[in-house]
Amino acid sequence: MPIDFEEARVVPGSAPGTYVLVVSGNKPYTNMEVRLAPLVYITQPDYWVIEVEGTLPGIGLPALAPYTVSLPLDAVLGTAGIEVAGARRRQRFDVP
Protein backbone atom coordinates (compact mmCIF):
# COMPACT_ATOMS: atom_id res chain seq x y z
CA MET A 1 0.00 0.00 0.00
CA PRO A 2 1.30 3.50 -0.74
CA ILE A 3 2.29 5.51 2.35
CA ASP A 4 3.14 9.15 2.94
CA PHE A 5 6.64 10.55 3.08
CA GLU A 6 7.87 13.74 4.68
CA GLU A 7 11.19 14.23 2.94
CA ALA A 8 12.75 12.96 -0.26
CA ARG A 9 16.16 13.91 -1.59
CA VAL A 10 18.63 12.78 -4.23
CA VAL A 11 22.23 12.55 -3.03
CA PRO A 12 25.45 11.65 -4.86
CA GLY A 13 26.34 7.94 -4.79
CA SER A 14 29.69 6.43 -3.85
CA ALA A 15 30.89 6.34 -7.49
CA PRO A 16 31.17 9.46 -9.65
CA GLY A 17 28.04 10.16 -11.69
CA THR A 18 25.76 7.97 -9.56
CA TYR A 19 22.85 9.06 -7.39
CA VAL A 20 20.79 7.64 -4.51
CA LEU A 21 17.21 8.47 -3.56
CA VAL A 22 16.67 8.82 0.21
CA VAL A 23 13.09 9.02 1.53
CA SER A 24 11.96 9.43 5.14
CA GLY A 25 8.75 9.89 7.08
CA ASN A 26 6.55 8.24 9.67
CA LYS A 27 4.93 4.88 9.11
CA PRO A 28 1.52 4.19 10.72
CA TYR A 29 2.56 0.82 12.20
CA THR A 30 5.76 0.07 14.09
CA ASN A 31 6.18 -3.30 12.36
CA MET A 32 5.44 -2.01 8.83
CA GLU A 33 8.18 -2.61 6.25
CA VAL A 34 8.76 0.34 3.91
CA ARG A 35 10.40 0.07 0.47
CA LEU A 36 10.87 2.11 -2.67
CA ALA A 37 9.28 0.42 -5.69
CA PRO A 38 10.14 1.75 -9.16
CA LEU A 39 7.42 1.28 -11.78
CA VAL A 40 8.23 -0.87 -14.82
CA TYR A 41 8.37 0.82 -18.21
CA ILE A 42 8.79 -0.46 -21.77
CA THR A 43 10.60 2.72 -22.83
CA GLN A 44 12.44 5.24 -20.67
CA PRO A 45 10.00 7.93 -19.42
CA ASP A 46 10.80 11.59 -18.79
CA TYR A 47 10.38 11.06 -15.02
CA TRP A 48 10.68 7.54 -13.64
CA VAL A 49 8.02 7.06 -10.94
CA ILE A 50 9.20 5.44 -7.70
CA GLU A 51 6.44 4.56 -5.23
CA VAL A 52 6.82 4.60 -1.45
CA GLU A 53 5.15 1.36 -0.31
CA GLY A 54 4.44 -0.13 3.08
CA THR A 55 3.64 -3.76 3.81
CA LEU A 56 2.62 -5.50 7.01
CA PRO A 57 4.08 -8.94 7.73
CA GLY A 58 1.09 -9.81 9.95
CA ILE A 59 -1.08 -7.94 12.41
CA GLY A 60 -0.25 -4.24 12.52
CA LEU A 61 0.94 -2.62 15.73
CA PRO A 62 -0.64 0.85 15.36
CA ALA A 63 1.82 3.53 16.45
CA LEU A 64 3.77 6.07 14.44
CA ALA A 65 7.39 5.11 13.86
CA PRO A 66 10.04 6.89 11.79
CA TYR A 67 11.47 5.29 8.67
CA THR A 68 14.25 6.03 6.18
CA VAL A 69 14.75 4.04 2.98
CA SER A 70 17.10 4.49 0.05
CA LEU A 71 17.44 3.29 -3.53
CA PRO A 72 20.36 3.60 -5.98
CA LEU A 73 19.14 5.31 -9.16
CA ASP A 74 21.54 3.58 -11.57
CA ALA A 75 18.84 1.68 -13.50
CA VAL A 76 15.75 3.79 -12.74
CA LEU A 77 16.39 7.25 -14.15
CA GLY A 78 14.08 8.92 -16.62
CA THR A 79 15.40 11.19 -19.34
CA ALA A 80 14.78 14.19 -17.04
CA GLY A 81 14.84 12.56 -13.59
CA ILE A 82 12.56 10.79 -11.11
CA GLU A 83 9.21 11.30 -9.41
CA VAL A 84 8.59 10.02 -5.88
CA ALA A 85 4.96 8.99 -5.31
CA GLY A 86 3.49 8.65 -1.82
CA ALA A 87 -0.08 8.16 -0.67
CA ARG A 88 -1.01 11.85 -0.87
CA ARG A 89 1.72 13.67 -2.74
CA ARG A 90 4.34 13.45 -5.45
CA GLN A 91 7.71 15.15 -5.78
CA ARG A 92 9.85 15.46 -8.91
CA PHE A 93 13.62 15.67 -9.09
CA ASP A 94 15.68 16.62 -12.11
CA VAL A 95 18.71 14.34 -12.13
CA PRO A 96 21.58 14.90 -14.60
C-alpha positions as CSV (number, residue, x, y, z in Angstrom):
1,M,0.0,0.0,0.0
2,P,1.3,3.5,-0.7
3,I,2.3,5.5,2.3
4,D,3.1,9.2,2.9
5,F,6.6,10.6,3.1
6,E,7.9,13.7,4.7
7,E,11.2,14.2,2.9
8,A,12.7,13.0,-0.3
9,R,16.2,13.9,-1.6
10,V,18.6,12.8,-4.2
11,V,22.2,12.6,-3.0
12,P,25.5,11.6,-4.9
13,G,26.3,7.9,-4.8
14,S,29.7,6.4,-3.9
15,A,30.9,6.3,-7.5
16,P,31.2,9.5,-9.7
17,G,28.0,10.2,-11.7
18,T,25.8,8.0,-9.6
19,Y,22.8,9.1,-7.4
20,V,20.8,7.6,-4.5
21,L,17.2,8.5,-3.6
22,V,16.7,8.8,0.2
23,V,13.1,9.0,1.5
24,S,12.0,9.4,5.1
25,G,8.7,9.9,7.1
26,N,6.6,8.2,9.7
27,K,4.9,4.9,9.1
28,P,1.5,4.2,10.7
29,Y,2.6,0.8,12.2
30,T,5.8,0.1,14.1
31,N,6.2,-3.3,12.4
32,M,5.4,-2.0,8.8
33,E,8.2,-2.6,6.3
34,V,8.8,0.3,3.9
35,R,10.4,0.1,0.5
36,L,10.9,2.1,-2.7
37,A,9.3,0.4,-5.7
38,P,10.1,1.7,-9.2
39,L,7.4,1.3,-11.8
40,V,8.2,-0.9,-14.8
41,Y,8.4,0.8,-18.2
42,I,8.8,-0.5,-21.8
43,T,10.6,2.7,-22.8
44,Q,12.4,5.2,-20.7
45,P,10.0,7.9,-19.4
46,D,10.8,11.6,-18.8
47,Y,10.4,11.1,-15.0
48,W,10.7,7.5,-13.6
49,V,8.0,7.1,-10.9
50,I,9.2,5.4,-7.7
51,E,6.4,4.6,-5.2
52,V,6.8,4.6,-1.5
53,E,5.2,1.4,-0.3
54,G,4.4,-0.1,3.1
55,T,3.6,-3.8,3.8
56,L,2.6,-5.5,7.0
57,P,4.1,-8.9,7.7
58,G,1.1,-9.8,9.9
59,I,-1.1,-7.9,12.4
60,G,-0.3,-4.2,12.5
61,L,0.9,-2.6,15.7
62,P,-0.6,0.8,15.4
63,A,1.8,3.5,16.4
64,L,3.8,6.1,14.4
65,A,7.4,5.1,13.9
66,P,10.0,6.9,11.8
67,Y,11.5,5.3,8.7
68,T,14.2,6.0,6.2
69,V,14.7,4.0,3.0
70,S,17.1,4.5,0.0
71,L,17.4,3.3,-3.5
72,P,20.4,3.6,-6.0
73,L,19.1,5.3,-9.2
74,D,21.5,3.6,-11.6
75,A,18.8,1.7,-13.5
76,V,15.7,3.8,-12.7
77,L,16.4,7.3,-14.1
78,G,14.1,8.9,-16.6
79,T,15.4,11.2,-19.3
80,A,14.8,14.2,-17.0
81,G,14.8,12.6,-13.6
82,I,12.6,10.8,-11.1
83,E,9.2,11.3,-9.4
84,V,8.6,10.0,-5.9
85,A,5.0,9.0,-5.3
86,G,3.5,8.6,-1.8
87,A,-0.1,8.2,-0.7
88,R,-1.0,11.9,-0.9
89,R,1.7,13.7,-2.7
90,R,4.3,13.4,-5.5
91,Q,7.7,15.1,-5.8
92,R,9.8,15.5,-8.9
93,F,13.6,15.7,-9.1
94,D,15.7,16.6,-12.1
95,V,18.7,14.3,-12.1
96,P,21.6,14.9,-14.6
